[in-house]
Amino acid sequence: MADETKKKKGGCLKTVIIVVIVLAVLGALFGGGGDKEQPKTDTTQTTQTQTVDPQPTKDESSAVVEDEVAQEPAEPAEPAAPEMTMGQKNALKSAQSYLDFAAFSRSGLIEQLEFEGYSTEDATYAVDNCGADWNEQAAKSAESYLEFSSFSRDGLIEQLEFEGFTHDQAVYGVTQVGY
């Protein structure tokens, strides 16, 4: 009986959150537009290392480094990352929008995007690239649950796990709210 009550509380809360999010997303889509933020692309740089013979004399050290730099072939540039598909771009924007309004677990956000009609592949791509800190999301979710209801520490951990957070994420979230 207690498990059913927890699920009902979580289900009702999730339904209310989803309705609010859907209304907010629709409002954002049809409410006109300001500047829209583009997802940031992560670029990494590679560095070349130079090897120098052990213990060259003072006069030899600059010559050794110059010779080795001149002899190293230039590394070919890494190929550019493939462009995102339209589905991936839109799923990513939706994922970021959902996270602006509510806390989600990784699996919960994938399920929500799939519910919106995105393919599993696009939803997974978006969730893996949205920049979410899942520990932070667990803490926000724990805080949200405590605003609406009382939970024991173990009960709140179980509820967060039910929502799709890992045990470690749930424990982190509960700890962040004072348990």
C-alpha positions in Angstrom: 0.0 0.0 0.0 2.8 2.4 0.8 4.5 1.7 -2.5 1.2 2.6 -4.3 1.0 5.9 -2.4 4.5 6.8 -3.3 3.9 6.0 -7.0 0.7 8.0 -7.0 2.4 11.0 -5.4 5.2 10.7 -7.9 2.9 10.1 -10.8 0.6 13.1 -9.9 3.6 15.3 -9.4 5.1 14.2 -12.7 1.9 14.8 -14.5 1.6 18.3 -13.1 5.2 19.0 -14.0 4.8 17.7 -17.5 1.6 19.8 -18.1 3.5 22.9 -16.9 6.4 22.1 -19.1 4.3 21.4 -22.2 2.5 24.7 -21.7 5.8 26.5 -21.3 7.3 24.9 -24.4 4.2 25.8 -26.4 4.3 29.3 -25.0 8.0 29.6 -26.1 7.2 28.2 -29.5 4.2 30.4 -30.2 5.0 33.4 -28.0 7.4 35.1 -30.4 11.0 34.9 -30.3 14.0 36.6 -29.0 17.5 35.5 -29.6 17.8 31.8 -29.2 20.9 30.4 -27.7 22.9 28.0 -29.9 24.4 24.9 -28.4 28.0 25.3 -27.7 30.4 23.1 -29.6 33.3 21.6 -27.6 36.6 21.9 -29.3 39.7 20.3 -28.1 43.2 21.1 -29.0 46.0 18.6 -29.3 49.5 19.4 -28.3 52.7 18.0 -29.7 55.3 16.7 -27.3 59.0 17.1 -27.9 61.5 14.5 -26.9 65.0 15.5 -26.1 67.9 13.3 -25.6 68.7 12.9 -21.9 71.0 15.6 -20.4 72.2 17.5 -23.4 74.8 20.2 -22.7 73.8 23.8 -22.5 75.0 24.4 -26.1 73.4 21.3 -27.4 70.0 21.7 -25.8 68.6 24.4 -28.1 70.0 22.6 -31.2 68.5 19.3 -30.2 65.0 20.8 -29.6 65.2 22.7 -32.9 66.3 19.6 -34.9 63.5 17.5 -33.4 60.8 20.1 -34.0 62.0 20.4 -37.6 62.0 16.6 -38.1 58.5 15.9 -36.6 55.9 15.6 -39.3 52.8 17.7 -38.8 49.9 15.8 -37.4 46.9 15.7 -39.7 44.0 17.7 -38.6 41.2 15.7 -37.0 38.1 15.4 -39.2 35.3 17.8 -38.2 32.5 16.3 -36.1 29.5 15.4 -38.2 26.7 17.9 -38.3 23.7 17.1 -36.1 20.6 15.9 -37.8 17.4 18.1 -37.6 16.0 15.5 -35.1 19.0 15.7 -32.9 19.0 19.6 -32.9 15.4 19.8 -32.0 15.6 17.0 -29.4 18.6 18.8 -27.8 16.7 22.1 -27.7 13.7 20.3 -26.1 15.9 18.6 -23.6 17.5 21.9 -22.5 14.1 23.5 -22.3 12.7 20.7 -20.1 15.7 21.0 -17.8 15.1 24.8 -17.5 11.7 24.0 -15.9 12.0 20.8 -14.0 14.5 18.2 -12.8 14.8 14.9 -14.7 16.9 11.8 -14.4 18.8 10.8 -17.6 16.3 7.9 -18.3 13.3 10.1 -17.4 14.4 12.8 -19.8 14.9 10.2 -22.6 11.4 8.9 -21.9 9.9 12.4 -22.0 11.5 13.2 -25.3 10.3 9.8 -26.7 6.8 10.7 -25.4 7.1 14.0 -27.4 7.8 11.8 -30.5 11.5 11.9 -30.8 13.2 8.6 -31.8 15.2 6.8 -29.1 18.4 7.6 -31.0 17.7 11.4 -31.2 16.4 11.5 -27.6 19.5 9.7 -26.3 21.8 11.9 -28.4 20.1 15.0 -26.9 20.3 13.8 -23.3 23.9 12.8 -23.6 24.8 16.2 -25.1 22.6 18.6 -23.1 25.2 19.2 -20.4 23.1 18.1 -17.5 24.7 17.3 -14.2 22.6 14.3 -13.1 23.6 14.7 -9.4 22.4 18.3 -9.5 19.2 17.1 -11.1 18.7 14.6 -8.3 19.1 17.3 -5.7 16.6 19.5 -7.5 14.1 16.7 -7.7 14.6 15.8 -4.0 14.0 19.4 -3.1 10.9 19.5 -5.3 9.5 16.4 -3.7 10.0 17.8 -0.2 8.1 21.0 -1.1 5.0 18.9 -1.8 5.3 16.0 0.7 7.2 14.6 3.6 9.6 11.7 3.1 12.0 9.7 5.2 15.5 9.7 4.0 15.2 6.1 2.7 11.7 6.9 1.2 13.1 9.9 -0.7 16.0 7.8 -2.0 13.6 5.2 -3.2 11.4 7.8 -4.9 14.3 9.3 -6.7 15.4 5.8 -7.9 11.8 5.2 -9.0 12.1 8.3 -11.2 15.2 6.9 -12.8 18.1 8.3 -10.8 20.9 5.9 -10.0 21.4 5.0 -6.3 24.5 7.2 -6.0 22.7 10.1 -7.7 19.7 9.7 -5.4 21.9 9.6 -2.3 23.7 12.7 -3.5 20.4 14.5 -4.0 19.0 13.6 -0.6 22.3 14.6 1.0 22.1 18.0 -0.7 18.7 18.7 0.8 19.9 18.0 4.4 19.4 14.3 4.9 
